[in-house]
C-alpha cells in the first residue's frame, strides 16, 4: 500500500503537481531509483527544455582562515608562518584578469567565516588593509574586480548580518551560503561534522537566507550529502529551502553536493555516498522544487557520470573554471569545457553558458540587482538571460564572427517539440506565440535545424536568386522632437542625443542628391528623417514634388508610418487622405520603419512618445488599401525579449494575410554604440550573432508563405554576417544606399555604400545568382544596371546646419 502511495506522489509530480511537505517526507521511504529518475528528468525538461547550463568562472580564495572547524574541510586552515591571511589587491586582480582573458564571466569569491573573531593575525592584517571585518574587505575587492575586469562577482562569505548582505548587494550580482543540512543533530552532537562550528548552525544559516530574501538578493544554496544525515533529514533540508523560496523567490539554484573524504580531516575515513544515493537525492530535489528551479551537482565530484546525473533531473553543472582549481575540492579537477560539452551532447542536451546570476533573475535585473550593477548584467547577457559569449555586435567592422563549438552538436539534443514546430512552419501552418518563442530559443544542433529549414523555404520561395536595389539614402533632417531611447541619429536641443550638428536640408540639396543618384544608376531614393517640430504634411508633399521635378523617373520610397501619422495630424486630415495626397505628389512606396518592436510593453520604455503598435499597423493597412506597397522591419537586441519578437512577427503576418501589401521583411539588429539607452545602462549590446542570424531564419519560417522576401542589412551585419543570413533564409541584400547615415550615427562602421560590384561579388561567392531589382521587386532596366557599375564617386554632401536647434557651443564652432 505504501509503495502504491509513493508511486502516486511521483506520478502526480510528473504531471505537474508539486508534492506537499508531508508527501515529500514520505519519499524518504521510496527505494526504486529508475521511476524516480524518469519523473525527475521529465519535470526538468518541462522547465529547461534541452539545456544544461554552467558558469565559466575564476575561483578567488580571498582567505583560507575560518573560525569554524568542519570535520570534512581542507579549504580552511590555521595561519601559516610566512603566509598572508588575505589575498592582496594585486593577487586578486591577477586571478581575475587571467579569468577574463580565458573568457570567464564570473568571479567566485570563497572565504572562511569570520576569521577575525578567532585569529589575531586576521585582525591585524585587516587593520593594515583599512578594514574592520573580512566582509568589509570582500566588498572592496569585489568592486575592484568588477571595475577592472568586468567579471561579475558571486560571493560565498558565510553567515552575515543584514547590513553586510546589503553592502555586498551593491558589488556582487549574487550571493550564497550552503545550508548543507537543516539537521540540528549534525551541529549539536559531539562527533558530528559541524560540531564546534558556530556558523554552521542550521537556524542561523536559514535566518541569513531569509534576510537575503527580504533584500532581493539572488541566492545560491544547497545540501551536502553523505555527512551522517538520513534521507529524511535531506528532505527536511530541501523543504526548509523550499519554504524560503516560496516566500521570497530568491533561491536561484539548489546544489546537491556529494561528500568527498579528504586526507588529514576527521572524516578522512568516512564512507562517501554512492552514486545511486546522489542520483536519488537529485531526483527528489527536482520533484520537490518542480520544473523551474535550477538543480545543480558539481561535475568534478562525479567524474564520468555526466549522463546519469542528467538522468536524475539536474539542469546545471555549476561553476567550471578553465583557469583556477576547485579550492574546496582540490583533489577533483574541473572537466575540460569541451569534454563537458561533448558529454552533455552525448546525453542529448545542449551545454549553454550562464552568468553568476541565473537567466530568470538577469532578465528582471531592475528588481534583483542594485542599480549600479544593472548595466553590467545587461551587457553580459543575451536575450534569454544567458551569458553573451561572443564579442560581436551589429555594425562593428572589427567584430569577430564567433566560431561554432569544436564539439559537433548532437542530433539527439534537438527537442521533439522543436521538430514539430519547424515541420508545421515549413508547411505554411499557423504558429502561436509560444511556438515562435521556442524557435528563438534554438541553440547548437537546434539552431542548425532551424537555419536549414529556413534555407529550404528560401529556395522554395525565391530560388537561388539574391536581389538588391541601387538606391540613395536622403535623410533630410536629423532634428527631431521625439526622444526615442535607441536613436543616435537625431540631433539638437530637443533630442535625447545631443552630440553632432543639427541640419535641415533645403529642397535644392535634396534635388541635387536625387539627380546625382540617377546618374549613378539608382532607381530609388529612400527618404526619411527626424520629426522636425516645424514640419507639416505639406513639407513631405513638397519633398516628393521636388524630387519628381528633378528626376521624373526616380522611384520615391519615403516616410515611415510615424511621419505619415504626424503629417496627417498637422494637416488635420485622416491618414488615408494624406496618403492619397502623397501618392499624387509622387510617392511610390513606404518604408516600414518606426516599427521598432510591435509590442507596447517595450515601446513604453524604448519610444514612449512614438505611435503605438495599433497606430503603426493602422497606417500600414491604410497604405496598402490605398495601393501602396511597403516594407516591414523589426529592430531587436535592446530591451525586449523573444516573446516580443514573436508578437511582432505574428502581427506582421496577420496584416499581410489581409492586405498582401508588404514587399519584404527587414530585420534590423540594434546598434548600441551611440544609443542613449545604452549610455544610460538600460540596454543590451545589440543581439548576439546567434540571435541575429536566427532572426532571419525564424522570420522565414514564421512569415511563410505570406512573405516572399527576407532582407539582410549589410550595414548592420557586415559581409560575413550577410553570408550567414543568406544561408539562413534571407534572399535579399537591400539597397546600395550611397549615403547611409542612420546606422553610422549609431556607431556602425561598415561604410555608407556597398556598390553593385561588391554586392554581386558577395552573392556569387555564395554560389547564388545576383539580380538588380526595383523597389517593388521588378527587374531593373538594363540601362540602369549598366549605369550603376563603375559609377563616379559621390560629391561631398552639403548639410545645412540649423542654428535654431544647435547647442550654443556648436554654433560657436
Residue pairs with C-beta under 8 A, 6 or more apart in sequence:
2 26
2 29
3 32
5 26
6 26
6 27
6 29
6 30
7 35
9 19
9 23
9 26
9 27
10 27
10 30
10 35
10 36
10 39
10 287
11 39
12 19
13 19
13 39
13 43
13 287
13 290
14 38
14 39
14 42
14 43
16 46
18 288
18 290
19 27
19 287
19 288
21 239
24 235
24 238
24 239
24 284
24 287
24 288
25 232
25 235
25 236
25 239
27 235
27 284
27 287
28 230
28 231
28 232
28 234
28 235
30 36
33 276
33 279
33 280
33 283
36 280
36 283
36 284
36 287
37 279
37 283
37 311
37 312
37 313
39 283
39 287
40 282
40 283
40 284
40 286
40 287
40 312
40 313
41 310
41 311
41 312
41 313
43 286
43 287
43 290
43 291
43 313
44 286
44 291
44 295
44 313
44 314
44 315
45 291
46 291
47 290
47 291
47 292
47 293
47 315
48 291
48 315
49 415
49 417
49 441
50 348
50 349
50 350
50 413
50 414
50 415
50 446
51 315
51 349
51 350
51 352
51 443
52 310
52 314
52 315
52 316
52 317
52 344
52 347
52 349
52 350
52 351
52 352
53 294
53 315
53 316
53 317
53 351
53 352
53 353
53 354
53 358
53 386
54 316
54 317
54 318
54 319
54 320
54 340
54 351
54 352
54 353
54 354
55 105
55 106
55 318
55 319
55 320
55 353
55 354
55 355
55 356
55 387
56 102
56 103
56 104
56 105
56 106
56 319
56 320
56 321
56 322
56 337
56 353
56 387
57 99
57 104
57 105
57 106
57 107
57 108
57 154
57 319
57 320
57 321
57 356
58 95
58 96
58 98
58 99
58 102
58 104
58 106
58 107
58 108
58 151
58 321
58 323
58 324
59 95
59 108
59 110
59 319
59 321
59 324
59 325
59 326
59 327
60 87
60 92
60 95
60 96
60 107
60 108
60 109
60 110
60 141
60 145
60 324
61 75
61 87
61 110
61 111
61 327
62 86
62 87
62 92
62 109
62 110
62 111
62 134
62 137
62 138
62 141
63 85
63 86
63 87
63 111
63 112
63 115
63 122
63 134
64 75
64 76
64 77
64 111
64 112
65 76
65 77
65 78
65 79
65 85
65 112
65 115
65 118
65 119
65 121
65 122
66 73
66 75
66 76
66 111
66 112
66 113
66 114
66 115
66 118
66 158
67 112
67 113
67 114
67 115
67 117
67 118
67 119
67 198
67 199
68 76
68 112
68 113
68 194
68 196
68 197
68 198
68 199
68 200
69 76
69 196
69 197
70 76
70 193
70 194
70 197
70 200
71 192
71 193
71 194
71 195
71 265
71 266
71 267
72 193
72 227
72 259
72 261
72 262
72 265
72 266
72 267
72 270
73 262
73 265
73 328
74 262
74 263
74 264
74 265
74 330
75 110
75 112
75 327
75 328
76 112
78 119
79 85
79 119
79 121
79 122
84 125
85 115
85 119
85 121
85 122
85 125
85 126
86 122
86 125
86 126
86 129
86 134
86 137
87 95
87 141
89 141
89 144
92 141
92 144
92 145
93 144
93 145
93 148
93 149
95 323
95 324
96 107
96 145
96 148
96 149
96 151
97 148
97 149
98 323
98 324
99 107
99 149
99 151
99 321
99 323
99 324
100 149
100 150
100 151
102 322
102 323
103 322
103 389
104 151
104 321
104 322
104 323
105 151
105 152
105 353
105 355
105 356
105 380
105 387
106 151
106 152
106 153
106 154
106 319
106 355
106 356
107 142
107 145
107 146
107 149
107 151
107 152
107 153
107 154
107 356
108 154
108 156
108 319
108 356
109 138
109 141
109 142
109 153
109 154
109 155
109 156
109 157
109 172
110 156
110 327
110 328
111 134
111 138
111 156
111 157
111 158
112 134
112 158
113 157
113 158
113 159
113 199
114 133
114 134
114 158
114 159
114 199
115 122
115 134
116 122
116 123
116 126
116 133
116 134
122 134
126 132
126 133
126 134
126 136
126 137
129 137
131 137
131 140
133 164
134 157
135 157
135 160
135 164
135 167
135 168
136 167
138 155
138 157
138 168
139 167
139 168
139 170
139 171
142 153
142 155
142 168
142 171
142 172
143 170
143 171
145 151
145 153
146 152
146 153
146 171
146 373
146 376
150 376
150 380
152 172
152 173
152 355
152 356
152 357
152 376
152 377
152 380
153 171
153 172
153 173
153 356
154 172
154 173
154 174
154 175
154 176
154 220
154 319
154 356
154 357
155 168
155 172
155 174
155 175
155 176
156 175
156 176
156 177
156 178
156 220
157 164
157 168
157 175
157 177
158 177
158 199
159 177
159 199
159 204
159 205
159 208
160 168
160 208
160 211
161 211
162 211
162 214
162 215
165 175
165 208
165 211
165 212
165 215
165 217
166 215
168 175
168 217
169 175
169 215
169 217
169 370
170 370
170 372
170 373
171 370
171 373
173 218
173 355
173 356
173 357
173 369
173 373
173 376
173 377
174 217
174 218
174 219
174 220
174 252
174 356
174 357
174 361
175 212
175 217
175 218
175 219
175 220
176 219
176 220
176 221
177 205
177 208
177 209
177 219
177 220
177 221
178 221
178 222
178 223
178 224
178 255
178 257
179 202
179 205
179 206
179 209
179 221
179 222
179 223
179 237
179 240
179 241
180 186
180 194
180 200
180 205
180 222
180 223
180 224
180 227
180 237
181 194
181 202
181 223
181 224
181 227
181 229
181 233
181 234
181 237
182 202
182 206
182 233
182 236
182 237
182 240
183 202
183 229
183 233
183 236
183 237
184 201
184 202
184 203
185 192
185 233
186 192
186 193
186 194
186 227
186 228
186 229
186 233
187 194
187 195
187 197
187 200
187 201
187 202
188 195
189 195
192 228
193 227
193 228
193 267
194 200
194 201
198 204
199 205
202 237
202 240
206 240
206 244
209 219
209 221
209 241
209 244
209 251
210 244
210 247
210 248
212 219
212 248
212 250
213 219
213 244
213 247
213 248
213 249
213 250
214 248
216 248
216 250
216 367
216 368
217 250
217 368
218 250
218 252
218 357
218 358
218 361
218 368
219 250
219 251
219 252
220 251
220 252
220 253
220 255
221 241
221 251
221 253
221 254
221 255
222 241
222 253
222 254
222 255
222 256
222 257
222 296
223 234
223 237
223 238
223 241
223 254
223 255
223 256
223 257
223 281
223 285
224 257
224 258
224 259
225 234
225 256
225 257
225 258
225 259
225 273
225 277
225 278
225 281
226 258
226 259
226 270
226 271
226 272
226 273
226 277
227 259
227 267
227 270
228 270
229 237
231 280
231 281
234 281
234 284
235 284
235 288
238 254
238 284
238 285
238 288
238 289
239 288
241 251
241 254
242 288
242 289
244 250
244 251
245 251
245 289
245 293
250 368
251 293
252 294
252 357
252 358
252 360
252 361
253 293
253 294
253 295
253 296
253 316
253 358
254 285
254 289
254 293
254 294
254 295
254 296
255 296
255 297
255 298
255 318
256 278
256 281
256 282
256 285
256 295
256 296
256 297
256 314
257 297
257 298
257 301
258 272
258 273
258 277
258 278
258 297
258 301
258 302
259 267
259 270
259 272
259 273
260 272
260 301
260 329
260 331
260 332
261 267
261 268
261 269
261 270
261 271
261 272
262 268
262 331
275 302
275 305
275 308
278 297
278 302
278 309
278 312
279 308
279 309
279 311
279 312
280 312
282 295
282 297
282 309
282 312
282 313
282 314
283 312
283 313
285 295
285 313
286 293
286 295
286 312
286 313
286 314
287 313
289 295
292 360
294 315
294 316
294 358
295 313
295 314
295 315
295 316
296 314
296 315
296 316
296 317
296 318
297 309
297 312
297 314
297 317
297 318
298 317
298 318
298 326
298 329
298 332
299 306
299 309
299 317
299 318
299 320
299 334
299 335
299 340
300 320
300 326
300 329
300 332
300 333
300 334
300 335
301 329
301 332
302 308
302 309
303 332
303 335
306 340
306 343
306 344
306 346
306 347
307 343
307 346
307 347
310 344
310 347
310 348
310 349
311 347
316 354
317 340
317 344
317 351
319 356
320 334
320 335
320 337
320 340
321 334
322 334
322 337
325 333
325 334
326 332
326 333
326 334
335 343
338 405
338 406
338 407
340 351
341 351
341 405
341 407
342 407
344 350
344 351
345 351
345 407
345 408
345 409
345 410
345 412
345 413
345 444
346 410
346 412
348 410
348 412
348 413
349 413
350 409
350 413
350 443
350 444
350 445
350 446
352 386
352 443
353 386
353 387
353 389
354 385
354 386
354 387
355 362
355 377
355 380
355 381
355 385
355 386
355 387
357 365
357 368
357 369
357 377
358 385
359 381
359 384
359 385
359 386
360 385
361 368
361 369
361 385
362 377
362 381
362 385
363 381
363 384
363 385
363 641
365 373
365 374
365 377
365 378
366 374
369 377
374 681
374 682
375 681
375 682
378 681
378 682
378 683
378 684
379 388
379 684
379 685
380 387
380 388
381 387
381 388
381 684
382 388
382 684
382 687
382 688
382 690
382 691
383 440
383 636
383 637
383 640
383 641
383 642
383 684
383 687
383 688
383 691
384 441
384 641
384 642
388 684
388 685
388 688
389 402
389 688
390 400
390 402
390 688
390 689
390 690
391 399
391 400
391 402
392 399
392 400
392 401
392 402
392 688
392 689
393 399
393 671
393 672
393 673
393 685
393 686
394 637
394 669
394 670
394 671
394 672
394 686
394 687
394 692
394 716
394 717
394 748
395 669
395 671
395 673
395 686
395 715
395 716
395 743
395 746
395 747
395 748
395 749
395 750
396 673
396 747
396 748
396 749
397 718
397 749
397 750
398 749
399 718
401 689
401 720
401 721
401 724
402 689
402 690
405 444
409 444
409 445
409 448
410 445
411 445
413 444
413 445
413 446
414 445
414 446
414 449
415 446
417 438
418 438
418 439
418 442
418 446
418 449
418 450
419 449
421 431
421 435
421 438
421 439
422 439
422 449
422 450
422 453
422 701
424 431
424 435
425 431
425 439
425 453
425 457
425 701
425 702
425 704
426 453
426 456
426 457
426 701
426 704
428 704
428 705
431 439
431 650
431 701
431 702
432 650
433 643
433 646
433 647
433 650
434 646
436 645
436 646
436 649
436 650
436 698
436 702
437 642
437 643
437 645
437 646
439 450
439 694
439 698
439 701
439 702
440 642
440 645
440 646
440 691
440 694
440 695
440 698
441 642
442 449
442 450
442 694
443 690
447 690
447 693
447 694
450 694
450 697
450 698
450 701
450 728
451 693
451 694
451 697
451 727
451 728
451 729
453 697
453 701
454 696
454 697
454 698
454 700
454 701
454 728
454 729
455 697
455 727
455 728
455 729
457 700
457 701
457 704
457 729
458 700
458 710
458 729
458 730
458 731
461 700
461 704
461 705
461 708
461 709
461 731
462 708
462 709
462 731
463 769
464 767
464 768
464 769
465 731
465 768
465 769
465 770
465 771
466 726
466 731
466 732
466 733
466 763
466 766
466 768
466 769
466 770
466 771
467 709
467 731
467 732
467 733
467 770
467 771
467 772
467 773
467 777
468 732
468 733
468 734
468 735
468 736
468 756
468 759
468 763
468 770
468 771
468 772
468 773
469 523
469 524
469 734
469 735
469 736
469 772
469 773
469 774
469 775
469 780
470 520
470 521
470 522
470 523
470 524
470 735
470 736
470 756
470 772
470 780
470 784
470 788
471 517
471 522
471 523
471 524
471 525
471 526
471 557
471 735
471 736
471 737
471 738
471 775
472 513
472 514
472 516
472 517
472 520
472 522
472 524
472 525
472 526
472 737
472 738
472 739
473 525
473 526
473 527
473 735
473 737
473 738
473 739
473 740
473 741
473 742
474 505
474 510
474 513
474 514
474 525
474 526
474 527
474 739
475 489
475 527
475 528
475 529
475 739
475 741
475 742
476 504
476 505
476 510
476 527
476 529
476 543
477 502
477 503
477 504
477 505
477 529
477 530
477 532
477 535
477 802
478 489
478 490
478 491
478 492
478 500
478 502
478 503
478 529
478 530
478 745
479 490
479 491
479 492
479 494
479 495
479 502
479 503
479 504
479 530
479 532
479 533
479 802
479 805
480 487
480 489
480 490
480 492
480 494
480 495
480 529
480 530
480 531
480 532
481 494
481 495
481 531
481 532
481 533
482 490
482 530
482 531
482 562
482 607
482 609
482 610
483 494
483 495
483 496
483 608
483 609
484 490
484 496
484 596
484 606
484 607
484 610
485 496
485 605
485 606
485 607
485 675
485 676
485 677
485 680
485 682
485 683
486 596
486 606
486 607
486 635
486 638
486 670
486 675
486 676
486 677
486 683
486 746
487 495
487 496
487 497
487 675
487 676
487 746
488 497
488 671
488 673
488 674
488 675
488 676
488 745
488 746
488 747
489 497
489 530
489 741
489 742
489 745
489 746
490 496
490 497
490 530
491 497
491 498
491 499
491 500
491 501
491 502
491 503
491 530
491 805
492 498
492 502
492 802
492 805
492 806
492 807
493 805
493 806
493 807
494 533
494 805
495 502
495 530
496 676
497 674
497 675
497 676
498 807
499 674
500 745
501 799
501 801
501 806
501 810
502 801
502 802
502 805
502 806
502 810
503 799
503 800
503 801
503 802
504 532
504 800
504 802
504 805
505 798
505 799
505 800
506 800
507 542
507 543
507 546
509 797
509 798
509 800
510 527
510 543
510 546
510 547
511 546
511 547
511 549
511 550
511 551
512 550
512 798
513 525
513 739
513 797
514 525
514 547
514 550
514 551
514 554
515 550
515 551
516 794
516 795
517 525
517 551
517 554
517 738
518 551
518 553
518 554
519 787
519 791
519 792
520 738
520 787
520 788
520 791
520 792
520 794
521 756
521 784
521 785
521 786
521 787
521 788
521 789
521 791
522 554
522 736
522 738
522 784
522 788
523 554
523 555
523 774
523 775
523 780
523 781
523 784
524 554
524 555
524 556
524 557
524 588
524 735
524 774
524 775
525 547
525 551
525 554
525 555
525 556
525 557
525 558
526 557
526 558
526 591
526 735
526 737
527 543
527 547
527 556
527 557
527 558
527 559
528 558
528 559
528 560
528 563
528 591
528 593
528 742
529 563
531 562
531 563
531 566
532 539
535 566
535 567
535 570
536 567
536 570
536 571
537 566
537 567
537 568
537 570
537 571
537 573
537 578
537 581
538 570
538 571
539 567
540 558
540 559
540 563
540 567
540 582
541 581
541 582
541 585
543 558
544 556
544 558
544 582
544 585
544 586
544 587
545 585
545 586
547 554
547 556
547 586
548 554
548 556
548 585
548 586
555 588
555 589
555 774
555 775
556 586
556 587
556 588
556 589
557 588
557 589
557 590
557 591
557 775
558 587
558 590
558 591
559 567
559 582
559 587
559 590
559 591
560 590
560 591
560 592
560 593
560 594
561 590
561 592
561 593
561 594
561 595
561 611
561 615
561 616
561 619
561 620
561 623
562 594
562 610
562 611
562 616
563 594
564 575
564 578
564 579
564 582
564 590
564 619
564 623
565 575
565 611
565 615
565 619
567 578
567 582
568 574
568 575
568 577
568 578
571 578
575 618
575 619
575 622
576 622
576 625
576 626
579 622
579 623
579 626
579 628
580 626
583 626
583 627
583 628
587 628
588 628
588 775
588 776
589 628
589 629
589 630
589 631
589 663
589 775
589 776
590 620
590 623
590 628
590 629
590 630
590 631
591 630
591 631
591 633
592 620
592 630
592 631
592 632
592 633
592 662
592 666
593 631
593 633
594 610
594 611
594 616
595 616
595 632
595 633
595 634
595 635
595 648
596 602
596 603
596 606
596 607
596 610
596 634
596 635
597 603
597 606
597 634
597 635
597 636
597 640
597 644
597 645
597 648
598 613
598 616
598 617
598 634
598 647
598 648
598 651
598 652
599 613
599 640
599 644
599 647
599 648
600 612
600 613
601 644
602 639
602 640
602 644
603 610
603 612
603 613
605 639
605 682
606 638
606 639
606 640
606 677
611 619
613 651
617 651
617 655
620 630
620 632
620 655
620 659
620 661
620 662
621 655
621 658
621 659
623 630
623 661
624 630
624 655
624 659
624 660
624 661
624 662
625 659
625 661
628 661
629 661
629 662
629 663
629 775
629 776
630 661
630 662
630 663
631 662
631 663
631 664
631 665
631 666
631 711
632 652
632 656
632 662
632 664
632 665
632 666
633 665
633 666
633 667
633 668
634 645
634 648
634 649
634 665
634 666
634 667
634 668
634 695
634 699
635 668
635 669
635 670
636 645
636 667
636 668
636 669
636 670
636 687
636 691
636 695
637 669
637 670
637 672
637 684
637 685
637 686
637 687
637 688
637 691
637 692
638 670
638 672
638 675
638 677
638 678
638 683
638 684
638 686
639 677
639 682
639 683
639 684
645 695
645 698
646 702
649 698
649 699
649 702
649 703
650 702
652 662
652 665
652 703
652 707
653 702
653 703
653 706
653 707
655 661
655 662
656 662
656 703
656 706
656 707
657 706
660 706
662 706
662 707
663 709
663 775
663 776
663 777
664 707
664 708
664 709
664 710
664 711
664 732
664 777
665 699
665 703
665 707
665 709
665 710
665 711
666 711
666 713
666 734
667 692
667 695
667 696
667 699
667 710
667 711
667 712
667 713
668 713
668 716
669 686
669 687
669 692
669 695
669 713
669 716
669 717
670 683
670 684
670 686
670 687
671 686
671 716
671 743
671 746
671 747
671 748
672 678
672 683
672 684
672 685
672 686
672 746
672 747
673 746
673 747
673 748
674 745
674 746
674 747
675 683
675 746
675 747
677 683
678 685
686 692
687 695
689 721
689 724
692 716
692 717
692 721
692 725
693 721
693 724
693 725
693 728
694 728
696 710
696 712
696 725
696 728
696 729
696 730
697 728
697 729
699 707
699 710
699 729
700 710
700 728
700 729
700 730
701 729
703 710
708 731
708 777
709 731
709 732
709 777
710 729
710 730
710 731
710 732
711 730
711 732
711 733
711 734
712 721
712 722
712 725
712 726
712 730
712 732
712 733
712 734
713 734
713 743
714 722
714 733
714 734
714 750
714 754
714 762
715 737
715 740
715 743
715 748
715 750
715 751
716 743
716 748
716 750
717 724
717 725
718 750
719 762
722 730
722 733
722 762
723 762
723 765
723 766
726 763
726 766
726 768
727 766
733 754
733 759
733 762
733 763
736 753
736 754
736 755
736 756
736 759
736 788
737 752
737 753
737 754
738 752
738 753
738 794
739 752
739 753
739 794
739 797
740 748
740 751
740 752
740 753
741 752
743 750
744 752
753 794
755 788
755 791
756 772
756 785
756 788
756 789
757 789
757 790
759 770
760 770
763 769
763 770
764 770
771 779
772 779
772 780
772 784
772 785
772 788
773 779
773 780
774 780
801 810
803 811
